[in-house]
């Protein structure tokens, strides 16, 4: 599962890294949560287009948008079978930029503590995502939404959780967005990102709430600093 992530880079850096003009409203994020707006990138007529979409897929047949809370992730093993995702895998793939994601472990006091996973380089990367559009039948409003594909964890993430988001390499990003990419070839990109290219750090328990969104979230609470030692033991 991937339930929270970070994008600490400023809009200028994001635009340069992903070669796209960003929409207004993009900013540094320390605690991106479900149902919030997230930056996405798509291939539209050979041009890379950036948009803000709701995180949590709202299928075109949904009665209301609340279903999105249950559809923030799509499992790689079944994404080509589930009615909500299988057509999207063929034609509506997107990138979701990030530079870290959170998973939770249990501290000795029984409380949940977030662990932030990043690349060893600290560089930006992209999750493999799917997107779709939904029309509110009452208001007529059009809503674009997205989901992050998850896969089995690498050795590092497995110490904390049994799933991890699909992180694409830079070369894979271009392939993922290519409209000509066959479904079987798209599924071949769902391997766990190499553990040796990632690092984990304890974050603040304030991440557990969707509201806080500041740099102090990256600093572990007092007493949690050595929690990673327990995970490795």
C-alpha positions, 0 to 999 in steps of 0.5 A, a space after each residue: 500500500 502507499 497511503 502518503 508520500 512527499 514531493 519536496 522539490 519546488 515547481 521549477 525543479 519539478 518542471 525541469 525534471 519532468 519536462 512539462 509546464 506545471 499547472 498553478 497550485 503545485 507546491 512543496 508537499 511533506 504529507 500528501 494524503 488521499 483525496 488531495 490534489 496530486 501532480 500527474 503527467 500524461 502523454 497527449 498527442 506526443 506532448 507531456 501534459 501536467 495536471 492536478 488530479 484527485 488522488 483516489 480513483 473515481 470510476 466513471 460508473 461511481 455514484 459519488 466521489 467518496 469511493 476514491 478513498 478505497 481506490 488510492 492504490 491498484 494491485 499490480 497482480 490484478 490491475 489487468 483484471 479488475 473492471 475499474 482498472 483494466 481498460 485504463 492500463 491500456 490507454 490511461 497511464 500516468 506518472 505521479 511525481 514524488 521523492 519519498 513515501 511513507 509506510 508504518 511500523 509499530 513502536 514499542 509503545 504500540 503506536 504507529 510510526 511512519 517510515 519514509 522511503 527515498 532514493 539513496 540519491 534523494 532524487 525525484 522519481 515517479 510512481 506508475 499511475 492510472 487516471 480517469 474522468 468522472 462526471 458528477 451527475 448532479 452538478 455536471 462537474 468533471 473530476 479527473 482522478 488517479 491511483 498508484 499501482 503497488 507491487 510486492 516490496 523489496 527487501 528494505 520496504 518488506 521490513 515495514 510493509 508487504 506492499 510498495 508503490 511501483 517506482 519507475 526508472 527514468 527510462 521506464 517513465 517514457 515507456 510507461 507514457 507511450 500510448 503504443 506500449 502493449 498491456 503485457 509490456 506495461 505489466 512487465 514494469 511492475 517489479 519492485 525498485 531495487 532495495 540497494 538504491 533506496 534508504 529508510 528514515 523515521 519520520 514524525 508521528 504527526 504524519 499519521 494525521 492528514 492535516 500537518 504538512 511542514 518540514 518538521 514531519 521529516 524529523 522523528 519524535 523524541 524516542 523514535 530515532 532508533 526505531 529502524 534498528 529494531 526493524 533490522 534486528 
